[in-house]
Amino acid sequence: MTYQRGAEDPSLEHLLKRLAFRHLRLVIKIAEERNLVGAAKRLNMTQPAVTKALREIESMLGVDLFERTNRGVIPTIYGEALVAHARLVLTDLSRAAEEISDLRDGTGGRIAVGTLLAASASLLPDAIVKLKKERPKLAISIKEGTNDLLLPGLRQGELDLVLGRLPQIWDCEGLEQETLFQDAGCIVVRAGHPLIGRNDLGLHDLLALDWILPRQQTTLRRQIDLAFFDEGLAPPSNAVESVSLLTNRALIFDAGYVSVWPWQVAQRELQTGRIAILPVRLRPTEGPVGITTRLGARLSPAAKMLVTMLREVAAEIPAFPLPQDRAVIPA
Protein backbone atom coordinates (compact mmCIF):
# COMPACT_ATOMS: atom_id res chain seq x y z
CA MET A 1 0.00 0.00 0.00
CA THR A 2 1.38 3.40 -0.92
CA TYR A 3 0.03 6.48 0.74
CA GLN A 4 -2.44 8.50 -1.34
CA ARG A 5 -2.78 11.91 0.24
CA GLY A 6 -6.07 12.59 -1.46
CA ALA A 7 -7.63 9.35 -0.20
CA GLU A 8 -6.94 9.64 3.53
CA ASP A 9 -5.70 12.39 5.83
CA PRO A 10 -3.36 10.93 8.52
CA SER A 11 -3.34 14.23 10.44
CA LEU A 12 -3.50 14.32 14.21
CA GLU A 13 -7.08 15.63 14.18
CA HIS A 14 -8.19 12.87 11.82
CA LEU A 15 -6.51 10.13 13.87
CA LEU A 16 -7.99 11.38 17.13
CA LYS A 17 -11.46 11.16 15.60
CA ARG A 18 -11.08 7.62 14.27
CA LEU A 19 -8.21 5.79 16.01
CA ALA A 20 -9.41 4.01 19.16
CA PHE A 21 -7.62 2.28 22.02
CA ARG A 22 -8.82 -1.04 20.63
CA HIS A 23 -6.79 -0.32 17.50
CA LEU A 24 -3.67 0.27 19.58
CA ARG A 25 -4.17 -2.96 21.54
CA LEU A 26 -4.70 -4.84 18.28
CA VAL A 27 -1.45 -3.77 16.61
CA ILE A 28 0.48 -4.53 19.82
CA LYS A 29 -0.94 -8.07 20.02
CA ILE A 30 -0.26 -8.74 16.34
CA ALA A 31 3.34 -7.59 16.81
CA GLU A 32 3.74 -9.82 19.88
CA GLU A 33 2.11 -12.93 18.41
CA ARG A 34 3.53 -12.57 14.88
CA ASN A 35 0.29 -14.05 13.49
CA LEU A 36 -3.34 -13.00 13.25
CA VAL A 37 -4.74 -16.20 14.76
CA GLY A 38 -2.72 -15.77 17.94
CA ALA A 39 -3.62 -12.09 18.17
CA ALA A 40 -7.31 -12.93 17.73
CA LYS A 41 -7.15 -15.41 20.63
CA ARG A 42 -5.42 -12.88 22.88
CA LEU A 43 -8.09 -10.29 22.06
CA ASN A 44 -11.06 -12.70 22.18
CA MET A 45 -11.85 -11.89 18.55
CA THR A 46 -12.21 -13.91 15.38
CA GLN A 47 -9.41 -13.82 12.82
CA PRO A 48 -11.66 -12.15 10.18
CA ALA A 49 -12.48 -9.43 12.71
CA VAL A 50 -8.78 -8.86 13.39
CA THR A 51 -8.04 -8.73 9.67
CA LYS A 52 -10.85 -6.23 9.11
CA ALA A 53 -9.70 -4.02 12.01
CA LEU A 54 -6.09 -4.08 10.77
CA ARG A 55 -7.19 -3.00 7.28
CA GLU A 56 -9.20 -0.22 8.90
CA ILE A 57 -6.13 1.09 10.74
CA GLU A 58 -3.94 0.83 7.64
CA SER A 59 -6.58 2.73 5.68
CA MET A 60 -6.58 5.50 8.27
CA LEU A 61 -2.80 5.82 8.11
CA GLY A 62 -2.35 5.13 4.42
CA VAL A 63 0.50 2.65 4.96
CA ASP A 64 1.06 -1.08 5.45
CA LEU A 65 1.74 -1.87 9.10
CA PHE A 66 2.60 -5.58 8.71
CA GLU A 67 3.91 -7.90 6.03
CA ARG A 68 3.49 -11.66 5.77
CA THR A 69 6.78 -13.63 5.65
CA ASN A 70 7.87 -17.21 6.29
CA ARG A 71 8.62 -16.06 9.87
CA GLY A 72 5.07 -14.87 10.38
CA VAL A 73 3.43 -11.46 10.30
CA ILE A 74 6.25 -8.93 10.75
CA PRO A 75 5.84 -5.18 11.44
CA THR A 76 6.99 -2.82 8.70
CA ILE A 77 8.90 0.31 9.67
CA TYR A 78 5.51 2.03 9.98
CA GLY A 79 4.22 -0.81 12.13
CA GLU A 80 7.24 -0.68 14.42
CA ALA A 81 6.72 3.06 14.91
CA LEU A 82 3.02 2.67 15.70
CA VAL A 83 3.57 -0.27 18.07
CA ALA A 84 6.23 1.63 20.03
CA HIS A 85 3.98 4.67 20.47
CA ALA A 86 0.91 2.53 21.15
CA ARG A 87 2.71 0.85 24.04
CA LEU A 88 3.62 4.22 25.51
CA VAL A 89 0.06 5.55 25.15
CA LEU A 90 -1.51 2.52 26.85
CA THR A 91 1.17 2.41 29.55
CA ASP A 92 0.77 6.12 30.29
CA LEU A 93 -3.01 5.71 30.45
CA SER A 94 -2.63 2.83 32.91
CA ARG A 95 -0.19 4.90 34.97
CA ALA A 96 -2.66 7.80 34.96
CA ALA A 97 -5.36 5.56 36.43
CA GLU A 98 -2.90 4.25 39.04
CA GLU A 99 -1.81 7.78 39.97
CA ILE A 100 -5.39 8.94 40.41
CA SER A 101 -6.04 5.94 42.65
CA ASP A 102 -2.76 6.66 44.46
CA LEU A 103 -3.72 10.29 45.07
CA ARG A 104 -7.18 9.28 46.27
CA ASP A 105 -5.91 6.60 48.67
CA GLY A 106 -2.61 8.17 49.76
CA THR A 107 -1.04 4.94 51.04
CA GLY A 108 -1.11 2.73 47.94
CA GLY A 109 -0.05 2.95 44.33
CA ARG A 110 2.21 0.80 42.20
CA ILE A 111 5.87 1.08 41.17
CA ALA A 112 7.83 -0.95 38.63
CA VAL A 113 11.59 -0.88 39.28
CA GLY A 114 14.46 -2.32 37.29
CA THR A 115 17.59 -3.07 39.29
CA LEU A 116 21.15 -4.06 38.52
CA LEU A 117 23.30 -6.05 40.90
CA ALA A 118 24.99 -2.95 42.36
CA ALA A 119 21.67 -1.70 43.77
CA SER A 120 20.22 -5.06 44.83
CA ALA A 121 22.31 -5.71 47.94
CA SER A 122 21.36 -2.79 50.17
CA LEU A 123 20.26 0.35 48.30
CA LEU A 124 16.94 -0.94 46.95
CA PRO A 125 15.98 -3.28 49.84
CA ASP A 126 16.66 -0.61 52.47
CA ALA A 127 14.70 2.00 50.49
CA ILE A 128 11.76 -0.40 50.11
CA VAL A 129 11.63 -1.01 53.87
CA LYS A 130 11.46 2.75 54.50
CA LEU A 131 8.91 3.27 51.75
CA LYS A 132 6.55 0.50 52.88
CA LYS A 133 6.40 2.05 56.34
CA GLU A 134 5.00 5.19 54.71
CA ARG A 135 2.86 3.42 52.11
CA PRO A 136 1.88 -0.02 53.41
CA LYS A 137 -0.54 -0.72 50.55
CA LEU A 138 2.02 0.09 47.86
CA ALA A 139 2.57 -2.65 45.26
CA ILE A 140 6.18 -2.90 44.07
CA SER A 141 7.30 -4.89 41.04
CA ILE A 142 11.06 -5.53 40.72
CA LYS A 143 12.81 -6.74 37.59
CA GLU A 144 16.48 -7.67 37.94
CA GLY A 145 18.83 -7.67 34.97
CA THR A 146 21.42 -5.65 33.10
CA ASN A 147 21.13 -2.29 31.37
CA ASP A 148 20.82 -3.82 27.90
CA LEU A 149 17.74 -5.71 29.11
CA LEU A 150 16.20 -3.10 31.44
CA LEU A 151 16.61 0.16 29.51
CA PRO A 152 14.27 -0.86 26.65
CA GLY A 153 11.55 -1.50 29.24
CA LEU A 154 12.23 1.90 30.78
CA ARG A 155 11.98 3.64 27.41
CA GLN A 156 8.70 1.84 26.67
CA GLY A 157 7.21 2.95 29.99
CA GLU A 158 7.10 -0.56 31.47
CA LEU A 159 9.46 0.52 34.28
CA ASP A 160 9.30 3.72 36.34
CA LEU A 161 13.05 3.78 36.95
CA VAL A 162 16.19 1.67 36.80
CA LEU A 163 18.73 1.48 39.64
CA GLY A 164 22.36 0.48 39.49
CA ARG A 165 25.55 1.27 37.64
CA LEU A 166 24.71 4.20 35.37
CA PRO A 167 24.87 3.34 31.66
CA GLN A 168 27.50 4.76 29.35
CA ILE A 169 26.65 8.04 27.63
CA TRP A 170 25.95 6.31 24.29
CA ASP A 171 23.19 4.25 25.96
CA CYS A 172 21.40 7.28 27.40
CA GLU A 173 19.35 8.72 24.56
CA GLY A 174 15.95 9.72 25.90
CA LEU A 175 17.00 9.09 29.51
CA GLU A 176 17.90 11.10 32.62
CA GLN A 177 20.45 10.05 35.25
CA GLU A 178 21.06 10.93 38.88
CA THR A 179 24.21 9.78 40.68
CA LEU A 180 23.67 8.47 44.21
CA PHE A 181 27.13 7.17 45.16
CA GLN A 182 30.39 5.85 43.73
CA ASP A 183 31.11 2.14 43.59
CA ALA A 184 33.76 -0.17 42.17
CA GLY A 185 34.18 -3.79 41.21
CA CYS A 186 36.21 -6.03 43.51
CA ILE A 187 37.49 -9.56 43.08
CA VAL A 188 35.85 -12.08 45.38
CA VAL A 189 36.76 -15.65 46.27
CA ARG A 190 35.49 -18.09 48.87
CA ALA A 191 36.73 -17.79 52.43
CA GLY A 192 39.83 -19.92 52.88
CA HIS A 193 40.92 -19.63 49.23
CA PRO A 194 44.70 -20.28 48.80
CA LEU A 195 45.28 -16.81 47.34
CA ILE A 196 44.02 -15.01 50.45
CA GLY A 197 47.47 -15.09 52.06
CA ARG A 198 49.14 -13.35 49.11
CA ASN A 199 49.75 -9.61 49.38
CA ASP A 200 51.48 -9.13 46.01
CA LEU A 201 48.66 -10.19 43.72
CA GLY A 202 47.99 -8.86 40.23
CA LEU A 203 45.56 -9.86 37.53
CA HIS A 204 48.26 -11.99 35.91
CA ASP A 205 48.17 -14.24 38.99
CA LEU A 206 44.47 -14.91 38.46
CA LEU A 207 44.32 -15.75 34.77
CA ALA A 208 44.49 -19.51 35.29
CA LEU A 209 41.53 -19.52 37.67
CA ASP A 210 37.93 -20.27 36.74
CA TRP A 211 36.10 -16.95 36.32
CA ILE A 212 32.51 -15.75 36.52
CA LEU A 213 31.96 -12.47 34.69
CA PRO A 214 28.98 -10.32 33.60
CA ARG A 215 27.69 -10.68 30.05
CA GLN A 216 29.83 -8.98 27.41
CA GLN A 217 27.12 -6.44 26.53
CA THR A 218 27.21 -4.91 30.02
CA THR A 219 29.05 -1.80 31.17
CA LEU A 220 30.77 -3.65 34.03
CA ARG A 221 32.09 -6.37 31.71
CA ARG A 222 33.56 -3.81 29.34
CA GLN A 223 35.27 -2.15 32.31
CA ILE A 224 36.62 -5.47 33.62
CA ASP A 225 38.03 -6.28 30.19
CA LEU A 226 39.66 -2.85 30.11
CA ALA A 227 41.35 -3.56 33.46
CA PHE A 228 43.00 -6.62 31.89
CA PHE A 229 43.96 -4.70 28.74
CA ASP A 230 45.52 -1.94 30.86
CA GLU A 231 47.91 -4.57 32.26
CA GLY A 232 48.70 -5.96 28.81
CA LEU A 233 46.60 -9.06 29.40
CA ALA A 234 43.78 -10.70 27.47
CA PRO A 235 40.60 -11.11 29.54
CA PRO A 236 39.56 -14.67 30.45
CA SER A 237 38.12 -16.23 27.30
CA ASN A 238 36.26 -19.14 28.87
CA ALA A 239 34.52 -17.35 31.74
CA VAL A 240 31.04 -18.32 32.85
CA GLU A 241 28.85 -15.30 31.99
CA SER A 242 26.28 -14.81 34.72
CA VAL A 243 24.63 -12.10 36.82
CA SER A 244 22.65 -14.63 38.86
CA LEU A 245 23.77 -14.12 42.44
CA LEU A 246 22.55 -17.57 43.51
CA THR A 247 24.43 -19.33 40.71
CA ASN A 248 27.54 -17.23 41.26
CA ARG A 249 27.53 -17.95 44.99
CA ALA A 250 27.36 -21.70 44.36
CA LEU A 251 30.25 -21.61 41.88
CA ILE A 252 32.38 -19.53 44.24
CA PHE A 253 31.61 -21.45 47.44
CA ASP A 254 31.49 -24.97 46.03
CA ALA A 255 33.86 -24.93 43.05
CA GLY A 256 36.40 -22.23 43.89
CA TYR A 257 35.50 -19.81 41.10
CA VAL A 258 36.59 -16.17 41.22
CA SER A 259 34.31 -13.30 40.29
CA VAL A 260 33.95 -9.51 40.21
CA TRP A 261 31.17 -8.04 42.32
CA PRO A 262 30.19 -4.45 43.04
CA TRP A 263 31.78 -3.40 46.33
CA GLN A 264 28.39 -2.87 48.01
CA VAL A 265 27.34 -6.43 47.16
CA ALA A 266 30.65 -7.89 48.31
CA GLN A 267 30.53 -5.89 51.55
CA ARG A 268 27.10 -7.30 52.40
CA GLU A 269 28.21 -10.84 51.54
CA LEU A 270 31.41 -10.43 53.56
CA GLN A 271 29.28 -10.24 56.69
CA THR A 272 28.16 -13.85 56.13
CA GLY A 273 31.74 -15.04 56.54
CA ARG A 274 31.71 -16.97 53.26
CA ILE A 275 33.78 -14.74 50.92
CA ALA A 276 36.99 -12.73 50.89
CA ILE A 277 38.00 -9.77 48.73
CA LEU A 278 41.39 -10.00 47.03
CA PRO A 279 43.70 -6.93 47.13
CA VAL A 280 43.59 -6.19 43.39
CA ARG A 281 42.34 -2.80 42.21
CA LEU A 282 40.19 -2.65 39.07
CA ARG A 283 40.40 1.05 38.26
CA PRO A 284 38.16 1.02 35.15
CA THR A 285 35.27 -0.39 37.21
CA GLU A 286 35.11 2.64 39.50
CA GLY A 287 32.03 4.68 38.67
CA PRO A 288 28.62 6.02 39.65
CA VAL A 289 25.58 4.11 40.85
CA GLY A 290 22.29 5.90 40.57
CA ILE A 291 18.80 6.33 39.17
CA THR A 292 17.88 6.29 35.49
CA THR A 293 14.46 7.56 34.36
CA ARG A 294 12.78 8.33 31.06
CA LEU A 295 13.49 11.88 29.90
CA GLY A 296 10.50 14.10 30.61
CA ALA A 297 8.49 11.28 32.19
CA ARG A 298 6.10 12.15 35.00
CA LEU A 299 6.81 10.09 38.09
CA SER A 300 3.84 9.07 40.23
CA PRO A 301 3.72 10.26 43.86
CA ALA A 302 4.77 6.78 44.99
CA ALA A 303 7.72 6.72 42.57
CA LYS A 304 8.77 10.19 43.72
CA MET A 305 8.69 9.00 47.32
CA LEU A 306 10.85 5.99 46.38
CA VAL A 307 13.41 8.34 44.82
CA THR A 308 13.45 10.34 48.06
CA MET A 309 14.03 7.15 50.08
CA LEU A 310 16.80 6.06 47.71
CA ARG A 311 18.59 9.37 48.22
CA GLU A 312 18.31 9.02 51.99
CA VAL A 313 19.67 5.46 51.96
CA ALA A 314 22.47 6.38 49.54
CA ALA A 315 23.58 9.21 51.81
CA GLU A 316 24.35 6.62 54.51
CA ILE A 317 26.34 4.28 52.24
CA PRO A 318 30.08 4.62 52.90
CA ALA A 319 32.44 5.20 50.01
CA PHE A 320 34.20 2.11 48.74
CA PRO A 321 37.75 1.80 50.16
CA LEU A 322 40.81 1.41 47.99
CA PRO A 323 42.19 -2.15 48.03
CA GLN A 324 44.44 -2.88 50.96
CA ASP A 325 47.77 -4.67 50.73
CA ARG A 326 46.13 -7.89 51.86
CA ALA A 327 42.82 -9.67 51.33
CA VAL A 328 39.71 -8.45 53.13
CA ILE A 329 38.44 -11.47 55.04
CA PRO A 330 35.43 -12.07 57.30
CA ALA A 331 35.78 -10.64 60.79
N, C-alpha and C positions, 0 to 999 in steps of 0.2 A: 504494500500500500504506500503510495506517495501522497504527500500532503497536498491537497487542493484548497488553496486559501478561500476560494469562492464558495466551496461546499460547506465547510465548517469553520467556525471561529474559535480557536483554542485560547481565547483571552481569559484572564482571571475572572471577569464578570460572568462569562459564559459557563466556565467550569463550575463556579460556585452555584449557579442555577441548576446544573444538571448532574454534577458528580456527587455521589452520595458515599457515606461511610461504607456501605455494603460493597461498593466498587473497589474501595481501597483494600478491604479485607479479602476480596476475591483475588486481586492481583498478587497479594502477599502469599495466599495459600497456593496459587498456581506456581509461583516462584519456588516455594518450599517443597512442594510435592513433585514438581517437574512433569506432571501429567494432569489432564483434566479430570480423569476419573477419581484420582486421589483427592484433588481439590474439592470435587463435588461431595465426596464422603465427609471431608472435614467440615464443609459448610452446610451439610444436610440438604443438599440440592441434587437435582438430576444433572447428568452430564450435558444434555441439550440446553438446560437452563444456564449452566456455566458458560457454555459456548456462546449462547445468545448475549449474555451479560458482557462477556469479553469483547464481542464484536461491537456492542453498544459503546463501551469505553473507548475502543480504538477509533470508532467513528467520531466521537467527541473530540479526540485529540488529533485525528488525522494521521496517525502513524501506526505501524505494527508494533505491538508490545512483546510478542513472543513468536518464536519460530520453532517448527517441528523438526527435530533431528533424530539420529539413531540413538542419542543419549536422552531423549525425551523432549519435553517442551521447554525451551531455553529462552530466557529474557533477551530481547534485543537491547541495544544501548538505551533506547527510549524506555523499555521495560525496566531496566536496572535503575534508571533515574526515578521513575515513578514509584517503584517498590521501596527504594531508600527513603523517599519523602513520605510515602504512605505510612511506613513504620514509625517515623518521627511524629506524624500527625496523630496516629492512634495512641502512641505512647504518651505524648503530651496531653491528650484528652483524658487518658486514664490517670495520669499524674494530677491533672486539674481536679478530677473527682476525688482523688485521695487527699489532696490538699484542702479542699473544702470540708471533707469529713474530719481531717486533722484539726482544722481551725475551729470547727464546731465542737469537737470533743475535747481537744486540748491535751490529752494524755496518750493519744494513739498515733496513727499514721503508719507509713511504710517506707522503708529505705532499702535500696539495693546497692550493695557495696562490693567492689572488686578489690582483692587484696593480693599483694605479692608477699613472698616469704619474709621480707624485711619488716613488714608491718604486722605479721601474724603472731609473733611471739608475745609482745606486750602492748604495743601501741593500740591496736584495734581492740583486743579483749578488755583492756583496762578502760578504754573509752566507752565500750558497750556497757560495762558494769555501771559507770557513772550515769550514762544516758538512761538506762532502764530504771534507775531510781527516780528520775524525773518524769519519765514517760513509760509507766509499767505496761501499758497496752500496745506499745510500739512493736510492729512486726519488722524484723530485720532479716534480709536475705543476703548471704555472703557467698561470693564466687571467688575461689582461689585459682590463681594461674600466673601467667607471665604477661608482660605488656603486649606482646604480639597477639595474645588471645583476648585480653581484657579491653584494650583500647577500642577495637571495633564495636563492642557492646556499649561502651561509653558514648561513642559518637552517634550510635543509633538510638540513644536514649534508654537503653535497657538497664543501664547502671547510673546511679546518681553521681558516684565518684569512685575513683580508684586510688588506693593507698599503696605506698611502697617506694622502691627506688624510682626516682623520676626519670622518664624516658629521655632519650637523646633529642636534641633540638629538631632533627629531621623527622622525628615521629610525632611532632607536637602540633601539626596543622589542625586548626579548629579547636584547640584545647588551651586550658589555663592551668598553671602550676603554682603551688605554694610550698616552699621548703619548710619543713618542721624541725629536722635535725640532720646532722651529718653522721654517716655510717661508713663502714668499710668491711670488706670481706676478710675472713681469717680462716686459716687452715686448721681443721679439726680432725682428731683421731680419737680412738677409744682410750679410756683411762688404762694405764699400764702398757701402752704401746712402746716398743723398743726405742723409738726415736725421742721419747720424752726427755731422756737424760742428756741429749745433745744440746749444746748451746752455741754451735757454730753452723747451724743449718742454713741451706739455701735451696732454691727450687731444684737445682741440679741433683740434690740428694734425694729428691722425692719422685723423680721421673719413673723409676722402676716400680713404684707402688701402684696398686689398683685404685683408680680415681672415680669419684662421682662428681659430675659437673652439670651446671644448668644447660639447657638446650642452646644450640649455637645461635639461634635467632634472638637471644636475650641480651640485654645490655650488660648484665653481670658476666656472662660468658665471654663477650667480646673484651671486656676489661681484664678478665683472668688470662685470656690468650695473650693480651698485650703485655701483661706482667712477665710471661715466659719469653716473649719476643724481646723485651727490654734487656733480658739477661742472655740473649743470644741462643735461646732454646726453643725448640718446637714444642707446642702444647701436647699433652697426652692425646694420642690418636685413637686409643681404644677405650676411652672413658665411658662409663655408664652415664647416660644423659637423663637426669631425673630432678624434679623439684618436689617430689613426694617425700615429705618429712618422715613418714612412717617407714617407707622403703629405704630411705637413706640411713635412718637410724639402724635398721636391721643389718644393712651391709657394713656399717661402721662397727657396730658392737659385736656382730657375730662373725664377720669375715675379714675384719682388719682393713677395710677400705679407708681412704682419706678423701676429704671433701672440703669445699669452701662454703662457709655459711656467713650470712650477715652477722656482724658482731653482736647485735641485740639478740639474735636467735641463739648464738653460741653462748652468750652470757647467761641466758635463762636456762639452757641445757646444762651448763657447767654446774649449776646448783644441784642437779640430780646426782652428781658424782660419777657420771658415766662417760664423759668426754674430757679431753684436754685440748688446749689451743697451742699449736706449735709457734715458736718465735720467728716467723717469716713474714715480712711486711709485703703486702700486695698493693703498692702505691696506686696503680690505675683503678683499683676498686673503690677508692675513697670518694664518696660523693653524697649528694643530698637524698634524703627520704622525705616524702611529702604527699600532698593531695593533688590529684589531677581531676579537673572537671571540664565539662563541655563549655567552650567559649560562648558567653552570653546566655547560658542556660539559667533558668530560675530554679533555685534550690527551694524545696519545701521547708516549712518551719522545722520539721523533724530533722531534715538533712543539715540545715543550718546549725541546729543544736549539736548534732554529731560533730560538725567541724569545730565548734567551740570546745567540745570535750576533747577532741583530738589535740587541739592546741594546748590545752591545759595539761594533758598527759605528756605530750612531747616536751613541755617546759621542764618536766621533772626527770627526763631521761638524761643520764650523764653522757658526756662525750666519750667516744671510743678512745681507749688509750693506745699509744704507739706500742708495737710489740716489744716485750722485754727481752733480755738476753737469755732467757730460759723459758721453757714451756709454762703456760698457765694451767695449773692442775686443780682438781677439786680441793676445797678446803678440808 
